Amino acid sequence: MQLLSFDGCPLADNARDVLERALADCGMSRYQTIDILDPATPEELRAWGSPTILVNGEDVTGHPQGDGVGCRVYAGPGRVPDMESIVRRIRSAAAGDRGR
């Protein structure tokens, strides 16, 4: 589980809150926060927008990776992935089907 963002992203806190609630709903708490602007961050993670939530390397909303750093705004309330999408992806990953 990874939360990709950068300092100053106006939606990062909302995404973190929803992710933490989704994890709690699944009986989990651990995730990794990755700064996509950090030069030490692997290139394959730096092309996602901020915020992005990955489960097993896949976006929780099913969207493909972007082509560079930028802000990411989702449809719906809060402008971040909804809790149901995150929970569904976590449970699918735990079942072994990676959300497919």
C-alpha positions in Angstrom: 0.0 0.0 0.0 1.5 3.3 -1.1 0.3 6.9 -0.9 2.1 8.9 -3.5 2.1 12.7 -3.1 4.4 15.7 -2.7 4.7 18.4 0.0 2.1 21.1 -0.6 -0.3 18.9 -2.4 -3.7 20.3 -1.4 -5.4 16.9 -1.6 -2.8 14.8 0.1 -4.3 15.1 3.6 -7.8 14.1 2.3 -6.3 11.1 0.5 -4.4 10.1 3.6 -7.5 10.3 5.7 -9.6 8.2 3.4 -6.8 5.7 3.0 -6.4 5.3 6.8 -10.2 4.8 7.2 -10.2 2.2 4.4 -7.3 0.4 6.0 -9.0 0.4 9.4 -12.1 -1.0 7.8 -10.0 -3.9 6.4 -8.2 -4.5 9.7 -4.9 -3.0 8.5 -2.9 0.1 9.3 0.4 0.1 7.4 1.1 2.0 4.3 4.1 3.7 2.8 4.2 7.4 2.0 6.3 8.3 -1.0 7.3 11.8 -2.1 7.1 11.8 -5.9 9.4 14.9 -6.1 12.2 13.2 -4.1 15.0 12.4 -6.6 15.6 9.1 -4.7 12.0 8.0 -5.6 12.1 5.4 -8.3 11.2 6.8 -11.7 8.2 4.5 -12.2 6.6 6.1 -9.2 7.4 9.7 -10.1 5.1 9.7 -13.1 1.9 9.3 -11.0 0.0 12.4 -10.0 -0.5 13.6 -6.5 -2.2 12.1 -4.6 -2.3 8.5 -5.9 -3.0 5.4 -3.8 -1.5 2.2 -5.1 -2.3 -1.4 -4.0 0.3 -3.9 -5.2 1.5 -1.3 -7.7 -1.9 -0.6 -9.2 -4.0 2.6 -8.8 -7.1 2.0 -6.6 -9.3 3.6 -9.2 -7.9 1.5 -12.0 -6.5 4.4 -14.0 -3.1 4.1 -15.8 0.0 6.0 -14.7 0.3 9.5 -16.0 3.2 10.9 -17.9 4.7 13.2 -15.3 4.4 14.9 -11.9 1.2 16.9 -11.4 -1.8 17.4 -9.3 -4.5 14.8 -9.5 -8.1 15.5 -8.9 -10.7 12.7 -8.7 -14.4 13.0 -9.4 -16.7 12.9 -6.4 -16.7 14.3 -2.9 -13.3 15.3 -1.5 -11.7 15.1 -4.9 -9.8 11.9 -3.8 -10.5 8.2 -4.2 -13.6 7.1 -2.3 -13.3 4.8 0.6 -15.3 2.0 -1.1 -12.9 1.9 -4.1 -9.9 1.6 -1.8 -11.5 -1.1 0.4 -12.6 -3.0 -2.7 -9.0 -2.9 -4.2 -7.5 -3.9 -0.8 -9.8 -6.9 -0.5 -9.3 -7.9 -4.1 -5.5 -7.8 -3.6 -5.8 -9.8 -0.4 -7.9 -12.4 -2.3 -5.1 -12.6 -4.9 -6.9 -11.3 -7.9 -5.3 -7.8 -7.9 -8.7 -6.1 -8.4 -9.6 -7.8 -11.7 
